[in-house]
Amino acid sequence: MKRSLLLMIAALISGTATAQTVKGGKVNTESAKLANKLDTAQKQEGWTVRGTNTLLLNQAAFSNWIAGGINAIALTARADYEFNLKKGKNLWENRILGGYGLRSEEGSRATKVEDIIDFTSKYGYQLGKSNWYSAAALNLKTQFAKGYDYGKPAQSYISNLFSPGYVTLGLGIDYIPNDNFNLSIHPLTSRFTIIADKAVFDPDQDGILTDAYGAKPTESLVYQLGAYIGGRYKVKLMENILLDNRFGIFTNYLEKPQNMVLSYSAILDMKVNKFISTQITADLFYDDNQIGKLQLKETLGVGLTYKFGRY
C-alpha cells in the first residue's frame, strides 16, 4: 500500500514535469499549462500571512463481521503557518509546522503516527533586481513527546522533546522567483544536535549506555559544520489538487562528508470543499547518525481543513 501511494505521487510529479503535446507545430508542455495556473508574480510588498489547520481521521469498526477485523481509529492534527515580510530589497520569511497524531487499536496501546515541530526563519537581501538573495537562515526541528520502537515492546523510549533536537544556522544565497518556488544554497552551515534527555542513551534500561544520534553518553550537544542545499516547490496539479514538495541535503565538512543527511517531504492535498479535504503525505529521511537506513513515513486521511491568507 505504501509503495503504491508513493509511486502515485512520483507519477504525478513526473507527469507534471515531462508530459507534452504538440499544437500548431509547437511543443506545449503540461508543466507550462500548470505554470499558467500558478501565481508566478514576484513577492508582494508588506506582510503576507497564511496558515492551514488540518484534522485528519482514519477509522475501522467491526461488529459480528465474519471475515474478521480489528476496531481502530487514528486522529492527526496539523498546523502550518507562514509570516513573511517583503520591504524593498529585504525579505524575511518565517514558517512553523506542527503535527501530532495517535492511532488506537482494540486491545493494544495507542501508538504515534505523527510528531513534529519544525520552525524556519530566513532573512534575505535582494541582489540587484534579480530573484537572488544573500541569505541567512535558522531552522529548529524536534518532536512533542516520547518516541518508541513499537517492534520492541520491552524497550523504553528512544526519543523525546529535544532528544534529539536539531538547530541549523546557514549562510549563503537563495533563489526566490515567487511564492511557489525557492532554492537555498548555503555553503556555510552549522548544525547542532541536542540531546536533552539522557534516558535515550539507555533504551533497554539495563545500565549499559550507547551512543545515540551521533552523540556519546557524556555529550548533550554535537556540532557539525558543512553545506546545505534545500528547496520547496508547490504546484497545482489540477483544480483543487495541490502538491507541496520540500527537500534538504546536508553534508558535514568535519567528518564523513560522503554520509549526507537527506530529507524529502510531500503533501498531496485534494480539496473536497472549503472545509473538507483528503491528504496524502510522504516523508523520506536518511541520517547516518540515527539508524543508517532510509526512513519512510506515509499517511492518508480525510478530515477538516481551515485555511486563511492567500495561497
Buried (B, 14 or more C-beta within 10 A) or exposed (E): EEEEBBEEBEEBBEEBEEEEEEEEEEEEBBBEEBBEEBEEEEBEEEEBEBBBBBBBEBEEEEEEEEEEEEEBBBBBBBBBBBBBBBEEEEBBBBBBBBBBBBBBBEEEEEEBBBBBBBBBBBBBBBEEEEBBBBBBBBBBBBBBEBBBEEEEEEEBBBBBBBBBBBBBBBBBBBBBBBBBBBBBBBEBBBBBBBBBBEBBBBBEEEEEEEEBBBBEBEBBEBEBEBBBBBBBBBBBBEEEBBBBBBBBBBBBEEEEEEBBBBBBBBBBBBBEEEEEBBBBBBBBBBBBBBEEEEEEBBBBBBBEBEBEBEB
